[in-house]
Amino acid sequence: MFDDFDPWARRAIVLAQQYAGELGHDAIEGEHLMLALLDPRAEAFGVTTFLAASGVDPTELRGALLGSRGPGSIPAQDDGAQIPMAGRLKRILRLAHGDFQDAGAPALGAEHLLLGLLRDGRSVAADALLQRGVVPESARTQLNRRAAIDIVRTRGAIAAPVAPGQSPETFLVAMRDRRTRRADVPRVRDPRQPWARIVQEAIPTLRQRASADPSRGLPALARALCTASDLMSRTGRAIDALEMAAEATAIHERLAKADSDRFTSVWIESRRVLAARNHRCGRHDDAVEIAGQLVRHYRRHADGSTPPLTEMFCDTAIYLRDSGATATAYDTASAAVRALQDSTGPTLRARALCTLAECANITGRGVEALTTARTAYHITREFGAGSTPELRGLHARCAGTFGRCMPPGRAAEQAAALVSESVAEFRLLESATPGRWLPELANAVHGLAIVHARNGLDADIVRVAAEEAVRLWGQLAEVDPDGAKQKLTAAALTLAGIHQ
């Protein structure tokens, strides 16, 4: 959910936690979120401007909220310690996410958090707003209008044209009515980039705190490193993401040795992320080694059919495939499919089947590859146009795999259409978050060239796609030589074969 938050909404959550800590409360409630939205440091949120225009004095409202609850029963915290979210706040965030999706906005902003508070209607903050005449229906209309104006005229977050004479509200309604996906509308800049910088700038301070008080400082430092690694990975900074993940894993290992009950599961998850980061940087042997250790761990501590084990089988198969151990990769992918149960969700089922199809295809098992890829593709068609980029990315991957698994001949046009669908989807995802989907896009474009060449289709498409694949992998090789060199060589060979 938090992937959809813009920097202002994320900052509001951080401020809400600070308010809960400063007031000595043991959980973050709706009033803490409202105080964050009213914070004098948060004028960029736009909530105070909206309330003032609605006849509400933000300063008076803030004072009323501060006086509504006295100091909590725990000592005030201002050291960055994590405070859990109350169940009520989680409901508010879910409602805010629903408003964000209904509005077709490019990101979840502070205005959606305010709407979530109002729609919930059960918190002290909601009562205070209702008493002052702020009701959900009128607030939604006004906030959507303000957000539309902000999107179209100020932030530059949407590059799609607004028709002459079309109002901002009509623009948003048209987006929703056309079922326009957020990634269909490219963003000028990724909102995660400033957030990654904020987290990165906090890390030196957290290191100092960890040195002074390891028991409290190390968990906070590890969380910040994990967050920074995730944000850097999503913005294409693979090497930096790997370094942050490695440091976080080392800290979690140290914490797990001191308190295994509390930190072992976190350490295991850190190792899984570290394996993925190594793979992204082309360090396939390191990724395989870590993934193998995790598979053994899950086998010892599970019944052999749990989702984590299936996911690790999928990850390990991909790492083995890219390291050149294709036969072992196929065996591992087969184990992932065998571990599936009737209760397994469609996302994990499709991922396991797609991985098996890819491994079967490169080991010459054409019939199995085609059948498995077809099943995976039809599963993901149900959510390929969903709201989360990860699901759309999985659908694009399954479409490309299905197209590449089709034998040359009668199904040539269908194969070309499938790989074209994959390329188009990855282009949209990459345009929305630059750098995040570049390897997948490069791989899909290369697949487009291969499928067209193998089926004797449009020679111009083959040439243009191969040239673009070389360019994309070359672009990746500049920042990640180990991860992109093998793919760049393959794309270059495809291009060389065209010009012979």
C-alpha positions in Angstrom: 0.0 0.0 0.0 2.7 2.5 1.0 4.3 2.2 -2.5 1.4 4.3 -3.7 2.0 7.1 -1.2 3.5 10.4 -2.5 6.3 12.0 -0.4 3.9 14.2 1.4 1.6 11.4 2.5 4.7 9.4 3.6 5.9 12.4 5.6 2.5 12.7 7.2 2.8 9.1 8.5 6.2 9.9 9.9 4.9 13.0 11.7 2.0 11.1 13.1 4.4 8.6 14.6 6.4 11.5 16.1 3.2 13.0 17.6 2.3 9.6 19.2 5.8 9.3 20.6 5.9 12.8 22.0 2.5 12.4 23.6 3.5 9.1 25.2 0.8 7.1 23.5 1.4 3.4 22.7 -0.2 3.4 19.2 -0.7 5.8 16.3 -4.3 6.9 16.2 -6.4 9.0 13.8 -5.8 12.2 15.9 -2.1 11.8 15.5 -2.5 11.6 11.7 -4.7 14.7 11.8 -2.1 16.6 13.9 0.5 15.6 11.3 -1.7 17.0 8.5 -2.1 20.2 10.5 1.5 20.5 11.5 3.0 23.9 10.7 5.9 22.2 9.0 3.5 20.5 6.6 2.1 23.4 4.6 3.0 21.5 1.4 0.3 19.0 2.3 -2.4 21.5 1.4 -4.8 20.4 4.1 -4.6 23.6 6.2 -5.3 25.6 3.0 -8.4 23.5 2.3 -9.7 23.7 5.9 -9.2 27.5 6.0 -11.2 27.7 2.8 -13.9 25.6 4.4 -14.2 28.0 7.3 -12.2 26.0 9.8 -9.4 27.5 11.8 -6.5 25.0 11.5 -4.7 26.4 14.6 -7.9 26.2 16.8 -8.5 22.6 15.5 -5.0 21.6 16.3 -5.3 22.9 19.8 -8.6 21.1 20.3 -7.0 17.8 19.2 -4.0 18.3 21.5 -6.3 18.9 24.4 -8.6 16.0 23.6 -6.2 13.4 25.0 -3.8 13.8 27.8 -0.4 12.4 28.1 -0.2 8.6 27.5 0.8 6.0 30.0 4.2 5.3 28.5 7.2 7.7 28.6 7.4 10.1 25.8 9.6 8.9 22.9 11.6 11.1 20.6 14.4 8.8 19.6 12.9 7.3 16.5 11.5 4.2 18.2 8.8 2.4 16.2 5.2 2.8 17.5 2.6 0.5 16.0 -0.5 1.7 14.1 -3.8 1.2 15.9 -6.4 -0.9 14.1 -8.5 2.2 13.5 -5.6 4.0 11.7 -5.1 0.9 9.5 -8.8 1.2 8.5 -8.4 4.9 7.8 -5.4 4.1 5.5 -7.4 1.4 3.7 -10.3 3.9 3.1 -7.8 6.5 1.9 -6.3 4.0 -0.5 -9.8 3.3 -1.9 -10.4 7.0 -2.5 -7.1 7.3 -4.2 -7.9 4.4 -6.5 -11.4 5.7 -7.2 -10.1 9.2 -8.1 -7.6 7.7 -10.6 -4.8 9.9 -9.1 -1.2 9.2 -9.9 -0.3 8.9 -6.2 -1.9 8.8 -2.8 -1.6 12.2 -1.3 -2.5 14.0 2.0 -5.9 14.8 0.6 -6.7 11.1 0.5 -5.6 10.7 4.1 -8.0 13.4 5.2 -10.8 11.7 3.2 -10.0 8.4 4.9 -10.3 10.1 8.3 -13.7 11.6 7.4 -15.0 8.4 5.9 -14.1 6.4 8.9 -16.0 8.8 11.1 -15.2 7.1 14.4 -12.0 8.9 15.5 -11.6 12.0 17.7 -10.3 13.8 14.7 -13.3 12.9 12.5 -15.7 14.1 15.3 -13.8 17.4 15.5 -14.1 17.9 11.7 -17.8 17.0 11.6 -18.5 19.4 14.4 -16.9 22.1 12.3 -19.0 21.4 9.3 -16.5 19.3 7.2 -18.4 16.3 5.8 -17.1 13.5 3.6 -19.2 14.2 0.5 -18.4 17.9 0.0 -14.8 17.4 1.2 -14.3 14.7 -1.5 -15.6 17.0 -4.3 -13.5 19.9 -3.2 -10.3 17.9 -2.5 -10.6 16.1 -5.8 -10.9 19.4 -7.6 -7.9 20.8 -5.8 -5.9 17.6 -6.5 -6.9 17.7 -10.2 -5.8 21.3 -10.5 -2.6 20.5 -8.7 -1.9 17.5 -10.9 -2.7 19.2 -14.2 -1.3 22.7 -13.6 1.3 22.5 -10.9 3.1 19.2 -10.2 3.5 18.3 -13.8 3.0 14.7 -12.7 0.7 13.9 -15.6 1.9 14.3 -19.2 -1.4 13.3 -20.8 -3.0 16.2 -22.6 -6.1 18.0 -21.2 -8.6 18.8 -23.9 -9.3 22.5 -24.6 -12.0 23.7 -22.2 -11.9 20.5 -20.1 -12.1 21.1 -16.4 -9.7 19.3 -14.0 -12.6 17.4 -12.5 -13.7 16.2 -15.9 -10.2 15.1 -16.6 -10.1 12.9 -13.5 -13.5 11.5 -14.2 -12.5 10.7 -17.8 -9.4 8.9 -16.6 -11.5 6.8 -14.2 -14.3 6.1 -16.8 -11.7 5.0 -19.3 -10.3 2.7 -16.6 -7.0 4.4 -17.2 -4.2 2.8 -15.2 -2.0 5.1 -13.3 1.1 3.9 -15.1 -0.4 4.7 -18.4 0.2 8.4 -17.6 4.0 8.9 -17.3 5.4 10.9 -14.4 8.0 13.5 -15.0 9.9 12.4 -11.9 9.6 9.5 -9.5 8.2 10.6 -6.1 10.3 8.0 -4.4 13.6 9.7 -5.3 13.3 12.6 -2.7 12.1 10.1 -0.2 15.1 7.9 -0.8 17.3 10.9 -0.3 15.6 11.7 3.0 16.1 8.2 4.4 19.7 8.1 3.2 20.5 11.4 4.9 19.1 10.0 8.2 21.4 7.0 8.1 24.6 8.7 9.5 22.6 9.9 12.5 21.2 6.5 13.1 24.6 5.0 12.9 25.7 7.3 15.7 22.7 6.3 17.8 23.5 2.7 17.1 27.0 3.1 18.4 25.8 4.9 21.5 23.0 2.5 22.3 23.1 -0.7 20.2 20.0 -2.4 21.7 17.8 0.5 20.5 19.8 2.0 17.7 20.6 -1.1 15.7 17.0 -2.1 14.9 16.2 1.5 13.8 19.4 1.6 11.6 18.5 -1.7 10.0 15.0 -0.6 9.2 16.3 2.6 7.6 18.8 0.6 5.6 16.1 -1.8 4.4 13.9 1.1 3.4 16.7 2.9 1.6 17.6 -0.3 -0.2 14.0 -0.8 -1.4 13.7 2.8 -2.6 17.0 2.7 -4.4 16.1 -0.6 -6.1 12.8 0.9 -7.3 14.6 3.9 -8.8 17.2 1.8 -10.7 20.2 2.3 -8.2 21.0 -1.4 -8.1 24.6 -1.2 -6.7 23.6 1.2 -3.9 20.6 -1.0 -3.1 22.8 -4.0 -2.8 25.2 -2.2 -0.4 22.4 -1.1 1.8 20.8 -4.6 1.9 24.2 -6.2 2.8 24.7 -3.9 5.7 21.1 -4.4 6.9 21.5 -8.2 6.7 24.7 -8.1 8.7 22.9 -6.0 11.4 19.9 -8.4 11.5 22.2 -11.4 11.8 23.9 -9.7 14.8 20.5 -9.0 16.3 19.2 -12.5 15.7 22.1 -14.0 17.5 21.3 -11.8 20.5 17.5 -12.3 20.4 16.5 -15.1 18.1 12.8 -15.1 18.9 12.5 -11.4 17.9 14.8 -11.1 15.0 15.3 -14.5 13.3 12.4 -14.0 10.9 13.6 -10.5 10.1 17.1 -11.8 9.4 15.7 -14.5 7.1 13.7 -11.9 5.1 16.8 -9.7 4.9 18.8 -12.6 3.4 16.1 -13.1 0.8 16.2 -9.5 -0.2 20.0 -9.7 -0.3 19.9 -12.6 -2.7 17.5 -10.6 -5.0 19.8 -7.6 -4.9 22.9 -9.8 -5.8 20.9 -11.2 -8.7 19.9 -7.8 -9.9 23.6 -6.8 -10.0 24.6 -9.9 -11.9 26.2 -11.7 -8.9 24.3 -14.9 -9.6 26.6 -17.3 -7.7 26.2 -15.2 -4.5 22.4 -15.1 -5.1 22.3 -18.9 -5.6 24.3 -19.6 -2.4 22.1 -17.4 -0.3 18.9 -18.8 -1.8 20.0 -22.3 -1.3 20.6 -21.7 2.4 17.1 -20.2 2.7 15.5 -23.2 0.9 17.2 -25.5 3.4 16.0 -23.3 6.3 12.4 -23.4 5.1 12.5 -27.1 4.6 13.7 -27.6 8.2 11.1 -25.3 9.7 8.0 -25.9 7.5 5.9 -28.8 6.1 7.4 -28.5 2.6 4.5 -26.7 1.0 4.4 -23.3 2.5 4.3 -20.1 0.4 7.8 -19.0 1.5 9.3 -22.2 0.4 7.5 -22.0 -3.0 8.7 -18.4 -3.4 12.3 -19.4 -2.6 12.2 -22.2 -5.1 11.0 -19.7 -7.7 13.8 -17.2 -6.8 16.5 -19.9 -6.8 15.4 -21.3 -10.2 15.7 -17.8 -11.7 19.2 -17.3 -10.1 20.3 -20.8 -11.4 19.0 -20.1 -14.8 20.9 -16.8 -15.1 24.0 -18.4 -13.8 23.9 -20.9 -16.6 22.8 -24.0 -14.5 19.7 -24.5 -16.7 19.1 -28.2 -15.8 19.3 -27.5 -12.1 17.1 -24.4 -12.6 14.4 -26.6 -14.3 14.5 -29.1 -11.4 14.1 -26.3 -8.9 11.3 -24.7 -10.8 9.5 -28.1 -10.9 9.9 -28.3 -7.1 8.2 -24.9 -6.8 5.2 -26.1 -8.8 5.0 -29.3 -6.8 4.9 -27.3 -3.6 1.8 -25.5 -4.7 -1.5 -26.3 -2.9 -5.1 -25.8 -3.7 -5.2 -22.8 -1.3 -2.2 -21.1 -3.0 -3.1 -17.7 -4.3 -3.1 -16.9 -8.0 -0.1 -14.5 -7.9 2.3 -17.2 -6.4 0.8 -19.9 -8.6 1.3 -17.8 -11.8 4.8 -16.9 -10.8 5.8 -20.5 -10.2 4.2 -21.7 -13.5 5.9 -18.9 -15.4 9.3 -19.7 -13.9 8.8 -23.4 -14.8 7.8 -22.4 -18.4 10.9 -20.3 -18.8 13.2 -23.0 -17.5 11.5 -25.7 -19.6 11.8 -23.6 -22.7 15.6 -23.1 -22.4 16.1 -26.8 -21.7 14.3 -28.0 -24.8 11.0 -29.1 -23.2 8.8 -27.2 -25.7 5.5 -28.8 -25.1 5.7 -28.5 -21.3 6.9 -24.9 -21.7 4.0 -24.0 -23.9 1.3 -25.6 -21.8 2.7 -24.1 -18.5 3.1 -20.7 -20.0 -0.4 -20.7 -21.3 -1.8 -21.5 -17.9 0.3 -18.8 -16.2 -0.8 -16.2 -18.8 -4.5 -17.0 -18.4 -4.2 -16.7 -14.6 -2.6 -13.2 -14.8 -5.1 -11.9 -17.4 -7.5 -11.5 -14.4 -5.3 -9.0 -12.7 -2.9 -7.8 -15.4 -4.7 -4.4 -15.5 -4.8 -4.2 -11.7 -3.7 -1.3 -9.7 -0.4 -2.6 -8.4 2.7 -2.4 -10.7 4.0 -5.8 -9.4 0.9 -7.6 -10.6 1.1 -5.9 -14.0 4.7 -6.7 -14.2 4.0 -10.4 -13.6 1.3 -10.3 -16.3 3.7 -8.7 -18.7 6.3 -11.4 -17.9 3.8 -14.2 -18.4 2.7 -12.7 -21.7 6.3 -12.5 -23.0 7.1 -16.0 -21.8 4.0 -17.4 -23.5 4.9 -15.7 -26.8 8.5 -16.9 -26.7 7.4 -20.5 -25.9 5.2 -20.7 -29.0 6.9 -22.7 -31.8 7.5 -21.0 -35.1 4.7 -21.4 -37.7 1.0 -21.1 -37.5 1.0 -19.2 -34.2 3.5 -16.6 -35.4 1.1 -13.7 -35.3 -0.2 -14.6 -31.8 3.3 -15.0 -30.5 4.3 -11.6 -31.9 1.2 -10.1 -30.3 2.0 -11.5 -26.9 5.6 -10.3 -26.8 4.4 -6.9 -28.1 1.9 -6.8 -25.2 4.7 -7.6 -22.8 6.9 -4.8 -24.2 4.0 -2.3 -24.1 3.2 -3.1 -20.5 6.9 -2.8 -19.4 7.2 0.5 -21.2 4.3 1.9 -19.2 5.7 0.7 -16.0 9.1 2.0 -16.7 7.8 5.4 -17.7 5.9 5.7 -14.4 9.0 4.7 -12.3 12.2 5.3 -14.3 14.9 2.7 -13.7 12.7 0.3 -11.8 11.6 -1.8 -14.8 14.5 -1.2 -17.2 16.0 -4.7 -17.1 12.5 -6.2 -17.7 11.9 -3.8 -20.5 15.2 -4.6 -22.1 14.6 -8.3 -21.9 11.1 -8.0 -23.4 12.4 -5.9 -26.3 15.1 -8.5 -27.0 12.4 -11.2 -26.9 10.4 -9.1 -29.4 13.3 -9.2 -31.8 13.9 -12.9 -31.4 10.2 -13.9 -31.9 9.9 -11.7 -35.1 13.2 -13.1 -36.5 12.4 -16.7 -35.7 9.0 -16.4 -37.5 10.3 -14.4 -40.4 8.0 -11.5 -39.6 8.7 -7.7 -40.2 12.4 -7.3 -40.7 12.2 -3.6 -39.7 10.7 -4.6 -36.3 13.5 -7.1 -35.8 16.2 -4.6 -36.5 14.7 -1.8 -34.4 13.9 -4.0 -31.5 17.4 -5.5 -31.5 19.0 -2.1 -31.7 16.9 -0.9 -28.8 17.7 -4.0 -26.7 21.4 -3.3 -27.3 20.9 0.4 -26.3 18.9 -0.5 -23.1 21.4 -3.2 -22.0 24.2 -0.8 -22.8 22.5 1.8 -20.6 22.3 -0.7 -17.8 25.9 -1.8 -18.2 27.1 1.7 -17.6 25.8 1.6 -14.0 25.8 -2.2 -13.4 28.5 -3.9 -15.6 28.2 -7.3 -14.0 24.4 -7.5 -14.2 24.0 -6.4 -17.8 27.1 -7.6 -19.6 25.8 -11.1 -20.4 22.5 -9.7 -21.7 24.2 -7.0 -23.7 26.3 -9.7 -25.4 23.2 -11.7 -26.3 21.4 -8.7 -27.7 24.5 -7.7 -29.7 24.7 -11.2 -31.2 21.1 -11.0 -32.2 21.8 -7.6 -33.9 24.9 -9.0 -35.6 22.9 -11.9 -37.0 20.4 -9.5 -38.5 23.1 -7.5 -40.3 24.9 -10.6 -41.7 
